[in-house]
């Protein structure tokens, strides 16, 4: 096969298999090309990815060696995306009672969600994450997007157990915004002990829900490898109970009575 | 830029922008290359996609013309994937009380979910779909995967309204398996009247939940453009209330007492 066609197929395959060891012989056999040609192709792809700021190919040496695509998006790649998101969220039409913002349209757009996933995956690139965890419902698409770029499974905590999941572990936690005691459950066989878990959610005020997930992870003897929230906002009454997190956006001010809203980039961009 | 590097970037861009008109001048400017070179590149990409069975580039003529990537995966691309899925689901360790199957591990794997999305998007390729709808919680990742390949938004019906969503429309429906009357709500501003909607869910027995979504769509003056379920199973007591659907898998038999399980490909594969 000619190099040009090979590059099309290899690029697709590599992008669709992040954090996956791809051996040279695999491509040699797939395309019936010489090892030296495949090596050169990989060099071209790696160089181009780095120029674009979309990640790089890590070389894995040895007999069972090959390359692994690491999706590590650069700050210059991420900045226009985060700026656009801030602008979209600054629309006063989004204001809902209680200082909430309507975000379902953004969270309902698969491309936006995928781009958000790229950003979080890039920040957690060195954390050796085994799984991404969220709690139903709004965080689910975000968790999948992050997990897709890290090539790890998603585990979803729920507010109520379901018959089709088997036995579960449950905890109680206090939701910061409502001060109500809530329950969170996770299926027993969804997480192995000792897992390194990244927690993802759409929104954080005081952080009660995130804290609930942290406590649930303790029950599974799992470690918190990172916490990412799409948007953080101050809680006027409660102090924040979660500290080491990354946020893509920060809602400084959202008032449906005065129709004022102010959104800026969170701490994530600075860490790319 | 050299053709080889350009092909890497163009392939990525095209794959990440399905059903999106990409004009030739866009690439001409992006890479500082001649229009004729870009044209040739697009020809190479289109040819290779068709050889792989991963779709094609549709040409859009005229002054504002260009190409659109249509992800239409072929039967030969899909068959090994569906066969593997059948094999994985045929594990008797998955049997749960009541003839349910544990599928959370498969539904928790972003790559599997993405591949399932490819299959449904390929079947619905000509349906001019405006949105993908599902009901919380299990269908959400599948709905996003389908929607990503169709480049349309996801709308999620819920069992209970949430404060952060604004005003909602609700319906009552009878769940086939439990015979209980349940409620389903959808945020008013999540769907425009007249939308062509594809319904996606993980599991269907009698079809009560899918029927509920169909009724909810009527309230929004929206049309059902297609129904896709990951797995269908017979309901011993209820007759099916939904007929025109595609299924990726069919559970013929699942009995946790006799430890018997039989899974085969659904009707989707034959329609690729």
Interface residues (C-beta under 8 A of the other chain):
Chain A: X3 X4 X5 X7 X8 X9 X11 X12 X15 X16 X17 X44 X45 X47 X48 X49 X51 X52 X54 X96 X97 X98 X100 X101 X102 X103 X104 X105 X108 X109 X110 X111 X113 X114 X136 X137 X138 X140 X141 X144 X147 X148 X151 X152 X153 X154 X155 X156 X158 X163 X164 X165 X166 X187 X189 X190 X203
Chain B: X3 X4 X5 X7 X8 X9 X11 X12 X15 X16 X17 X44 X45 X47 X48 X49 X51 X52 X54 X96 X97 X98 X100 X101 X102 X103 X104 X105 X108 X109 X110 X111 X113 X114 X136 X137 X138 X140 X141 X144 X147 X148 X151 X152 X153 X154 X155 X156 X158 X163 X164 X165 X166 X187 X189 X190 X203
